[in-house]
Amino acid sequence: MKKFEYIITERMGIHARAAGMLVKEISVFESSVIIERNGQTADIKRLMALMALGVRCGEKVTFLIEGNDEETAAIKLEAFCRENL
């Protein structure tokens, strides 16, 4: 299992467009990807679950990646976060 934390810098947080891009980016991987915020979790591959977390700018989230391609998925996810969130 891979795990990393990230502080959201996008001023609108994980809004609809960013969430859609994130789901699209990670859906190509077999691994399970979970995002955690303040004790609440969501499957990143489920857009509505991700949006329901209501992640805002300045909040710390934790990503948990587990599966056969977790290494590659974690690298892509970290890069995506730095560029878009």
N, C-alpha and C positions, 0 to 999 in steps of 0.2 A: 504494500500500500504506500502510495505517495501522499504527502500532505504538505500544504503551504498556506501561509496567511497573506492577505493582501488588504491594504487600506484603499478604499474606493476614492479616487480623486476626481472622477467625472462629476461636475457640479450638479447634475440632475440625478446622480446615483445610477442604479441599474434600471433605467427607464425602458419603455417598450422597444425602441429601436436597438439599443445596446443588448437587451435581453434576447431579442430575436437573432442578432448577430452571434451572440454567445452560444445559443442553442444550435444554430447552424454549424458553427465552428467545431463544436464538441460532438455532434451527432454522428460524425463519421468514425468515431472510435468505438470499439467494443466495450471498453472499460466503463464501469459505473463511476459517475462523477457526482458528488454530493457537495452542496454549498451549505455552510452553517453560519448563522448570524444570531447572536444572543440566545443560543440554545435551540433555535428553530432550524430545521433542515429542509432542503428541497433537492430533488433530482434535477440537475441542470438540463437534462434532455427534455424536460416538461416545462414549456414556456409559462403556462399559467401558475404552476407551482413556484417557479423562479420569481415571477412578478409578485406573487402573494407575499413574499418575504419583505417587500418594501425597503430594499437596501438603499440607504442614502449616502450622500457624499460625506466622507470622513469616517465612515463606519468600517470596522475591521471584520472581514469575513475569512472563513477557513474553507479550503477546498480539500476534499478527500477523493482520491482517484485510486480505483482498484480494478485490476483485470489484466488480461494478457498484454495489452498495449499501454499499460499505465505510464511507463517511462516517456514514451512519445506524446501521449495525451497531456501529461503534466507539463512538458516543455512547451507545447503549443498553447496550453491554457495560460501559463505564466506570461508568455509573449503577448497573447491576446489581451490580458489584463493590463499590462504595461502600456500597450498602444491604444486601448479603447476604454478602459475603466479607471 
